[in-house]
Amino acid sequence: MAILDILHFPDSRLRNIAKPVAAVDDRVRQLIDDMFETM
């Protein structure tokens, strides 16, 4: 698992619109785990 960087305002990346998730696969599950660990 990885600890992710947390973006702070006014980082321009916070204005990007995310793409919809088509399917929850292993890659998405890993991202969720990493986000949870970061919190």
KOLTIMAR-580295 format. One record per residue: residue number from 1; residue in three letters; x, y, z of N, C-alpha, C, O in turn. Coordinates in Angstrom, 1 decimal, decimal comma. Example, Ala and Ser with C-alpha at 12.3 -4.5 7.8 and 13.67 -1.06 7.14 Angstrom:
KOLTIMAR-580295
<pos:1&code:ALA&nx:13,2&ny:-5,7&nz:7,8&cax:12,3&cay:-4,5&caz:7,8&cx:13,2&cy:-3,3&cz:7,8&ox:14,2&oy:-3,3&oz:8,5>;
<pos:2&code:SER&nx:12,8&ny:-2,2&nz:7,1&cax:13,7&cay:-1,1&caz:7,1&cx:12,9&cy:0,0&cz:7,9&ox:13,4&oy:1,1&oz:8,0>;
END
This chain:
KOLTIMAR-580295
<pos:1&code:MET&nx:0,8&ny:-1,2&nz:0,0&cax:0,0&cay:0,0&caz:0,0&cx:0,9&cy:1,2&cz:0,0&ox:2,0&oy:1,2&oz:0,5>;
<pos:2&code:ALA&nx:0,3&ny:2,3&nz:-0,5&cax:1,1&cay:3,5&caz:-0,7&cx:0,4&cy:4,7&cz:0,0&ox:-0,9&oy:4,7&oz:0,0>;
<pos:3&code:ILE&nx:1,1&ny:5,6&nz:0,6&cax:0,6&cay:6,8&caz:1,2&cx:0,6&cy:7,8&cz:0,0&ox:1,7&oy:8,1&oz:-0,6>;
<pos:4&code:LEU&nx:-0,5&ny:8,4&nz:-0,3&cax:-0,7&cay:9,3&caz:-1,4&cx:-0,4&cy:10,7&cz:-1,0&ox:-0,6&oy:11,1&oz:0,2>;
<pos:5&code:ASP&nx:0,0&ny:11,6&nz:-1,9&cax:0,2&cay:13,0&caz:-1,6&cx:-1,2&cy:13,6&cz:-1,6&ox:-2,1&oy:13,3&oz:-2,3>;
<pos:6&code:ILE&nx:-1,4&ny:14,6&nz:-0,7&cax:-2,6&cay:15,3&caz:-0,5&cx:-2,4&cy:16,7&cz:-1,2&ox:-1,5&oy:17,4&oz:-0,8>;
<pos:7&code:LEU&nx:-3,3&ny:17,0&nz:-2,1&cax:-3,3&cay:18,3&caz:-2,8&cx:-3,9&cy:19,3&cz:-1,9&ox:-4,9&oy:19,1&oz:-1,3>;
<pos:8&code:HIS&nx:-3,3&ny:20,5&nz:-2,0&cax:-3,9&cay:21,7&caz:-1,2&cx:-4,3&cy:22,8&cz:-2,2&ox:-3,6&oy:23,0&oz:-3,2>;
<pos:9&code:PHE&nx:-5,3&ny:23,5&nz:-1,8&cax:-5,8&cay:24,6&caz:-2,6&cx:-4,7&cy:25,7&cz:-2,5&ox:-4,1&oy:25,9&oz:-1,5>;
<pos:10&code:PRO&nx:-4,4&ny:26,3&nz:-3,7&cax:-5,1&cay:26,4&caz:-4,9&cx:-4,4&cy:25,5&cz:-6,0&ox:-4,3&oy:26,0&oz:-7,2>;
<pos:11&code:ASP&nx:-4,0&ny:24,3&nz:-5,7&cax:-3,4&cay:23,4&caz:-6,7&cx:-4,4&cy:23,3&cz:-7,9&ox:-5,5&oy:22,9&oz:-7,7>;
<pos:12&code:SER&nx:-3,9&ny:23,6&nz:-9,1&cax:-4,7&cay:23,5&caz:-10,3&cx:-5,3&cy:22,2&cz:-10,6&ox:-6,4&oy:22,1&oz:-11,3>;
<pos:13&code:ARG&nx:-4,7&ny:21,1&nz:-10,1&cax:-5,2&cay:19,8&caz:-10,4&cx:-6,6&cy:19,5&cz:-9,7&ox:-7,3&oy:18,6&oz:-10,1>;
<pos:14&code:LEU&nx:-6,9&ny:20,3&nz:-8,7&cax:-8,1&cay:20,2&caz:-8,0&cx:-9,3&cy:20,6&cz:-8,8&ox:-10,5&oy:20,4&oz:-8,5>;
<pos:15&code:ARG&nx:-9,0&ny:21,4&nz:-9,9&cax:-10,1&cay:21,8&caz:-10,8&cx:-10,4&cy:20,8&cz:-11,9&ox:-11,4&oy:21,0&oz:-12,7>;
<pos:16&code:ASN&nx:-9,6&ny:19,8&nz:-12,1&cax:-9,8&cay:18,8&caz:-13,1&cx:-11,1&cy:18,0&cz:-12,8&ox:-11,3&oy:17,6&oz:-11,6>;
<pos:17&code:ILE&nx:-11,9&ny:17,7&nz:-13,8&cax:-13,1&cay:16,9&caz:-13,7&cx:-12,7&cy:15,5&cz:-13,9&ox:-12,1&oy:15,1&oz:-14,9>;
<pos:18&code:ALA&nx:-13,1&ny:14,6&nz:-12,9&cax:-12,7&cay:13,2&caz:-13,0&cx:-13,6&cy:12,5&cz:-14,1&ox:-14,7&oy:12,9&oz:-14,3>;
<pos:19&code:LYS&nx:-13,0&ny:11,5&nz:-14,7&cax:-13,7&cay:10,6&caz:-15,6&cx:-14,6&cy:9,6&cz:-14,8&ox:-14,1&oy:9,2&oz:-13,7>;
<pos:20&code:PRO&nx:-15,7&ny:9,3&nz:-15,3&cax:-16,6&cay:8,3&caz:-14,6&cx:-15,8&cy:6,9&cz:-14,5&ox:-15,1&oy:6,6&oz:-15,5>;
<pos:21&code:VAL&nx:-16,1&ny:6,2&nz:-13,5&cax:-15,5&cay:4,8&caz:-13,3&cx:-16,4&cy:3,9&cz:-14,0&ox:-17,6&oy:3,7&oz:-13,6>;
<pos:22&code:ALA&nx:-15,9&ny:3,2&nz:-15,1&cax:-16,7&cay:2,3&caz:-15,8&cx:-17,0&cy:1,0&cz:-15,1&ox:-18,1&oy:0,4&oz:-15,1>;
<pos:23&code:ALA&nx:-15,9&ny:0,5&nz:-14,4&cax:-16,0&cay:-0,8&caz:-13,7&cx:-15,0&cy:-0,8&cz:-12,5&ox:-13,9&oy:-0,2&oz:-12,6>;
<pos:24&code:VAL&nx:-15,4&ny:-1,4&nz:-11,4&cax:-14,6&cay:-1,5&caz:-10,3&cx:-13,7&cy:-2,7&cz:-10,4&ox:-14,2&oy:-3,8&oz:-10,2>;
<pos:25&code:ASP&nx:-12,5&ny:-2,5&nz:-10,8&cax:-11,6&cay:-3,6&caz:-11,0&cx:-10,5&cy:-3,6&cz:-9,9&ox:-10,6&oy:-2,8&oz:-9,0>;
<pos:26&code:ASP&nx:-9,5&ny:-4,4&nz:-10,0&cax:-8,4&cay:-4,5&caz:-9,0&cx:-7,6&cy:-3,1&cz:-8,9&ox:-7,2&oy:-2,8&oz:-7,8>;
<pos:27&code:ARG&nx:-7,5&ny:-2,4&nz:-10,0&cax:-6,8&cay:-1,1&caz:-10,0&cx:-7,6&cy:-0,1&cz:-9,2&ox:-7,0&oy:0,6&oz:-8,4>;
<pos:28&code:VAL&nx:-8,9&ny:-0,1&nz:-9,3&cax:-9,7&cay:0,8&caz:-8,6&cx:-9,7&cy:0,4&cz:-7,1&ox:-9,7&oy:1,3&oz:-6,2>;
<pos:29&code:ARG&nx:-9,8&ny:-0,8&nz:-6,8&cax:-9,8&cay:-1,3&caz:-5,4&cx:-8,5&cy:-0,9&cz:-4,7&ox:-8,5&oy:-0,6&oz:-3,6>;
<pos:30&code:GLN&nx:-7,4&ny:-1,0&nz:-5,5&cax:-6,1&cay:-0,7&caz:-4,9&cx:-6,0&cy:0,8&cz:-4,6&ox:-5,5&oy:1,3&oz:-3,6>;
<pos:31&code:LEU&nx:-6,6&ny:1,6&nz:-5,5&cax:-6,6&cay:3,1&caz:-5,3&cx:-7,4&cy:3,4&cz:-4,0&ox:-7,1&oy:4,3&oz:-3,2>;
<pos:32&code:ILE&nx:-8,6&ny:2,7&nz:-3,9&cax:-9,4&cay:2,9&caz:-2,7&cx:-8,6&cy:2,6&cz:-1,4&ox:-8,7&oy:3,3&oz:-0,4>;
<pos:33&code:ASP&nx:-7,9&ny:1,5&nz:-1,4&cax:-7,1&cay:1,1&caz:-0,3&cx:-6,1&cy:2,1&cz:0,0&ox:-5,9&oy:2,4&oz:1,2>;
<pos:34&code:ASP&nx:-5,4&ny:2,6&nz:-1,0&cax:-4,4&cay:3,6&caz:-0,8&cx:-4,9&cy:4,9&cz:-0,3&ox:-4,3&oy:5,5&oz:0,6>;
<pos:35&code:MET&nx:-6,1&ny:5,3&nz:-0,8&cax:-6,7&cay:6,5&caz:-0,2&cx:-7,1&cy:6,3&cz:1,2&ox:-7,0&oy:7,3&oz:2,0>;
<pos:36&code:PHE&nx:-7,7&ny:5,2&nz:1,6&cax:-8,0&cay:4,9&caz:2,9&cx:-6,8&cy:5,0&cz:3,9&ox:-6,9&oy:5,5&oz:4,9>;
<pos:37&code:GLU&nx:-5,7&ny:4,4&nz:3,4&cax:-4,5&cay:4,4&caz:4,2&cx:-4,0&cy:5,8&cz:4,4&ox:-3,5&oy:6,1&oz:5,5>;
<pos:38&code:THR&nx:-4,1&ny:6,6&nz:3,4&cax:-3,6&cay:8,0&caz:3,4&cx:-4,4&cy:8,8&cz:4,5&ox:-3,8&oy:9,6&oz:5,2>;
<pos:39&code:MET&nx:-5,7&ny:8,5&nz:4,6&cax:-6,5&cay:9,2&caz:5,6&cx:-6,1&cy:8,8&cz:7,0&ox:-6,6&oy:9,3&oz:8,0>;
END
